Amino acid sequence: MVTVVVRCSLLLPQVSSLKEKRRIIKSLLERIRNDFNVSVAEVGENDIHRRAIIGAATVSNSTGFSDRVIAGVIRRIEAHPGVVLGDVETEAY
């Protein structure tokens, strides 16, 4: 069994309120969940309206498959409008 976890720091430079941030993050999390079937959540910077930390995890029997899924998640985050990807940390167990 292989578990891969990614933690992504996001910048939301055009956001002016927590309500707007939550709308953008909720949309992003739903898309990631639907497209990649991973566990994903906002795991940090919850009360700062221009920053967020997203965590995602996948479990499979193949390291290659898990790595491809996490790479897809990162690409999805990069492509989301209004979101700038900062630091990315990946761990495999």
LINMO-V775883 format. One record per pair of residues at least 24 apart in sequence whose C-alpha atoms are under 10 Angstrom apart, sorted by the first residue. I is the first residue (numbers start at 1). J is the second residue. D is the distance in whole Angstrom. If there is no record, write none. Layout:
i: <I:I>
j: <J:J>
d: <D:D>
This chain:
i: <1:1:1:1:1:1:2:2:2:2:2:2:2:2:2:2:2:2:3:3:3:3:3:3:3:3:3:3:3:3:4:4:4:4:4:4:4:4:4:4:4:4:4:4:5:5:5:5:5:5:5:5:5:5:5:5:5:5:5:5:6:6:6:6:6:6:6:6:6:6:6:6:6:6:6:7:7:7:7:7:7:7:7:7:7:7:7:7:7:7:7:8:8:8:8:8:8:8:8:8:8:8:8:8:8:8:8:9:9:9:9:9:9:9:9:9:9:9:9:9:9:9:10:10:10:10:10:10:10:10:10:10:10:10:10:10:10:11:11:11:11:11:11:11:11:11:11:11:12:12:12:12:12:12:12:12:12:12:13:13:13:13:13:13:14:14:14:14:15:15:15:15:15:16:16:17:17:17:17:18:18:18:18:18:19:20:20:21:21:21:21:21:21:21:21:21:22:22:22:22:24:24:24:24:25:25:25:25:25:27:28:28:28:28:28:28:29:29:29:29:29:31:31:31:31:32:32:32:32:32:32:33:35:35:35:35:36:36:36:36:36:37:38:38:38:38:40:50:51:51:51:52:52:52:53:53:53:53:54:55:55:55:56:57:57:57:58:59:59:63:63:66:67>
j: <59:60:61:62:63:93:58:59:60:61:62:63:64:65:66:67:92:93:57:58:59:60:61:62:63:66:67:91:92:93:56:57:58:59:60:63:66:67:69:70:90:91:92:93:38:39:40:55:56:57:58:59:66:67:70:89:90:91:92:93:40:54:55:56:57:58:70:71:73:74:88:89:90:91:92:40:41:42:43:44:53:54:55:56:57:74:87:88:89:90:91:42:43:44:52:53:54:55:56:74:77:85:86:87:88:89:90:42:43:44:45:51:52:53:54:55:84:85:86:87:88:89:45:50:51:52:53:54:77:78:82:83:84:85:86:87:88:49:50:51:52:53:82:83:84:85:86:87:48:49:50:51:52:81:82:83:84:85:49:50:51:82:83:84:49:50:82:83:49:50:51:82:83:49:50:47:48:49:50:46:47:48:49:50:49:49:50:46:47:48:49:50:51:52:82:83:46:47:49:52:80:81:82:83:52:53:54:80:83:80:54:76:77:80:81:83:54:55:56:73:77:73:76:77:80:56:72:73:74:76:77:73:69:72:73:76:69:70:72:73:76:69:66:69:70:73:73:83:83:84:86:83:85:86:85:86:87:88:88:88:89:90:90:90:91:92:92:92:93:92:93:92:92>
d: <7:6:5:7:9:8:8:6:5:6:6:6:10:9:7:10:7:6:7:6:4:7:9:9:8:7:10:8:6:5:8:6:6:7:9:8:6:7:9:8:7:6:4:6:10:9:10:7:6:4:7:9:9:10:8:8:6:5:6:8:9:8:6:5:6:9:7:9:9:9:7:6:4:6:9:10:10:10:8:10:7:6:4:7:9:10:8:6:5:6:9:10:10:10:8:6:5:6:9:8:9:7:7:6:5:7:9:10:10:9:9:7:6:5:7:9:9:6:5:5:7:9:10:8:6:5:6:8:9:9:10:6:6:5:5:8:9:9:6:5:7:9:9:6:5:6:7:10:10:8:5:6:8:10:6:5:6:9:9:6:8:7:8:8:10:8:7:9:7:6:9:8:10:7:8:10:9:6:8:9:7:7:5:8:8:8:10:9:10:9:6:7:8:9:10:10:9:10:9:10:9:9:8:8:8:10:9:10:9:9:10:8:7:7:9:9:8:10:9:10:9:10:8:10:10:9:9:6:9:7:8:9:10:9:9:9:7:9:8:7:10:9:10:8:9:9:10:10:9:9:10:10:10:10:10:9:9:10:10:10:9:10:10:10:9:10:10:10:9:8:10:9:9>
